[in-house]
């Protein structure tokens, strides 16, 4: 029994050891906190082309800091909080939830036809389509499409946009859900306020940076197998903000087919 317990502990420990210790963010927001004898000030700077939903989730024992606002693209703001009587010197434990997109202005342009997210002349099989049972079963992912690619294959922008997020420093992946939060990906924002994401790109596989303006069919990344992924592929998803706390997927029309027409096993030629 003791040897069995030891084996289980070794397995659990080893299964976690390969996870990266550092967590990466797809964009950086500047936050500076200052304080004086009467108030705390928080400076926030948004360096991206996307509006940000900013909300607090801080709670103090004798008071609370509660705010929600949209921080416009390429803008900054300063929040000021008066110190309560009991607080003579310490700074509030200010914790922010910051998300891409403005739910007041993200209605999809249903007339737009997306290009296939790979170069002309290439053909790729659909591994998983809308409502795929393997992993396309949440409000966020239910309208995603997985295209089977080889590591290093070129990914292109499906629509004109601006790069607002890039993660390319993870180098782990597999079938285990423990890898779910360790996928590399690129996020673009479009003219109607919606976004597209290109996930599982390879380590150091981004060909663009935050702030770049891209055109449809422009190469933006290299396919990989990072994160919760069974084989190298491209996970292509279109998303939009719908509330202060939610971002969901939505269906689209490609240049030759509606997203709803794509089925597992179908081969798409660009």
N, C-alpha and C positions, 0 to 999 in steps of 0.2 A: 504493500500500500504506500509505503514511504517513497519507494522508487517511482511509482506511478505519479504521485503528487509532484515529485521533483521534475519528472518529465513534462508534466502539464505546465508547471511554472516556467521551465526553460522555453517551452513552445510559445507561451504568452509573451514572455520577455523578448524573445527573438523576433516575433511577428511584429513588434512595435519598433524594434531598433532601426529598421531600414527607413522609417518615416523621417522626413527632414525636421531638424530642430528649429529651423527658421521658417517663419510664415511670411509669404510675400503678398503685397497689395498691388492691384492692377494700376493704381494711380496714387500719387502722393498729394496730400492736402496739408498746407502749413497751418499749424496751430501754435499760438504763443499765448501764455497765461501770465498776466502781471497782477500785482496786488499792492494796495496801499492801506492806509489806516481805515478807510471807509468802504472800499469796494474792490471787487475783483473784475478784471477785464480779460476777455478772451478774443484774440484776433484770429480769424479764419480766412485763408486765401485759397480760392479754387483755381487751379492752373489748367483746367481742362475745358474743352469745348462743350461739355455737357452741363446742364444745370444739376445741382445736387440737392437731394432731400436731406435736410439736417434736423435731427431731433435729439433731445436729451433723454437719457435713461438713468439720471442720477437721483438718488434719494438720500436725504440727510435725516437724522433722527428728529430734529426740531424744525426743519424746513425742507422744502423741495425746490429744485431747479427744473422748470418744465418749459420747454419751448419747441416750436416746430416752424421751420421756414424754408423757403427755396433760395439757395445761393446760386445766383445766375452764373453762366459760363464766364470764365476769365474775370471774376469779380472777387471782392473781399468785403468783410464786414467785421465790426467789433461789437461784442456783446458785453454789457456791463451789468453786474449784480452787486447790490448793496450788501454789505456784511451784516448779518444778524448780530444782536447784542452779545450772544454767547461766543461769537467767533471773533477773537481779537487778532489772530495772526494767520490761522491756517487757511488754505485754499480749498474751496469746495472740491469734492471728488467728482469732477466734471467728466462724465462719460458721454461720448457722442456716437450716435448711429448715423452713418453717412452713406447714402446710396445714390447711384447714378440715375438721372432722369427726373422729369417733372410730370407728375400724374395729372396736373391741370392742363397739360399741353402735350399729349402723346397719342393722339388719335391716328391710327395707321392710314396711310394713303392707299386705299384698296385698288386704285387703278395702276399702281406701280407694278411692273414685272421685273422680278429679280433675275439676274444672270446666274448660271450655275457657278458654284464657288471653286472652279478649277479651270485650267486653260482650255482654249479651243483645241479640238482634235483629240482630247482625252476622253476615255470612257471609264466609269466607275459604277460598281454595284451598290445598290441600296442595302445596307445591313439592317437598318431599323428605320421605320417611318413614323408618321404621326401615331401617337398612342402605343408605341412599341412597349411590349410587356417587360422587356429586360430592364430598361431604365428610363423610358419616356412615359412616366406615369405620375408626374406631378404637374401642377398648374404652370410651373416654370418651364418644364421640359417636354410637355405633351405634343408640341408642334415642332420638335426638332427632327432633323434628318441626319442619319449616320451614313457616310459614304466610305466604303472600304478602300483604303489607300495604303501604299507602302511608305515606310519611314523615309522622309526626305522629299516626298512628292510635293509639288507646288500647290499652294492654296491661293486662290485669288478672291478679291472683293466681289461680293454679289451685288453691291450697290455703291454708288458714290457716298462718301461719308468722311468723317474725321475720326482719327484714332483717339479713343478716350481711355483705353485700358490695355495694358500688356503685362503678361506674366510669362516668363520664358526660362526661369531658373530652377524649376523642379526637374529631377532626373529619376523619378520613380513612377511605377504604375503596375497595374495588375487587375485581376478579376475581383479581388477582395475589396469590399466597400470601405475599408480603412483608407484607401487611396482617393476617396471621393473628393477631398478638398485639396488635392495636390496635382491638379491638371494645369498645364500651361494653356493660355488662351489669349485671344485678341478680341477687343470690343470696339465696334464702330458705332457712332451716332449718326443719324440721317436727318434729312431736311424736315421730316414730319415729327421729329422728337422720339421716334422709335430707335431701337438698337439691334445690331446683329452681333453674334458671337461665333468664334471659330475655335473650337476646343480640342485638346489633346495634342497640341503642336509639340514638336520635339524640343529637347533641351537646347536652348539658345537658337530656337527656330523662328523667331520673329524677324521679319524683314522690314518692319516699320517701328516707329516710336510714338509715344503719346504726343499728340499735337499735329501729326502728319495728316495732310489732306490726301485722300486716295480716290481714285476713279474705279468704276466697275471694271473687272477683269485685270486689275493691277495685282501683281504678286504681293502678298502680304505676309506669308508664313510658309513653314514646311511641316508637313504632316508628321505625327508621331504617335506615341503610345503611352503618354503620361496620364496620371490620375486613374480613375476607375475605368479601366479599358482592357478588353480582352485581346484585341489585336490592333495594330496601327490603323487609324481611321480618322476621318474628320467628322466631328460633331458640330453641325451647323444649326444655329437656333436664332429665331427672331423674337425679341422681347420688348416689353414696354412697361412703364410704371403705371400702376392703377390705384395706389393709395400711398399714404406715408410709409407703410411698412411692406408693401407687396410689389413684386415685379413678376409678370406672367408672360408666357409665350402667346403668340397669335399666328393664325394661318396666313399663308401668302400664296401668290401666283408666280411661278417661274416663267421664263420666256416661252416655253413650249408646253408646260403642264401646270396644273394647279397642284399645290402641295398635297391636297387630299387624294390626288390620283397616284401618288408614289406609293409603291408597295415593296415589302421585303423581297429581295431577289431580283428586282428590276434593274436593268443595266441602262445607265443614262450616258448618252454620248453628246458632248458639247460640240 
